[in-house]
Amino acid sequence: MEFREIIEKRRAVKFFDPNKDVPEDLIRKLVEMATKAPSNLNSQP
């Protein structure tokens, strides 16, 4: 997938289904990836 396609397909989610379970390992992977994302002015809070 090209960057242009990613930008065109992005969207804001305003509703989350409270009945849908999210596996614990997926949450851990997402948090791990988020900690590696760049921070504002490299502040790394």
Secondary structure as GFF3:
##gff-version 3
##sequence-region A 1 45
A	DSSP	alpha_helix	3	9	.	.	.	ID=ss1
A	DSSP	alpha_helix	24	35	.	.	.	ID=ss2
A	DSSP	three_ten_helix	40	42	.	.	.	ID=ss3
###
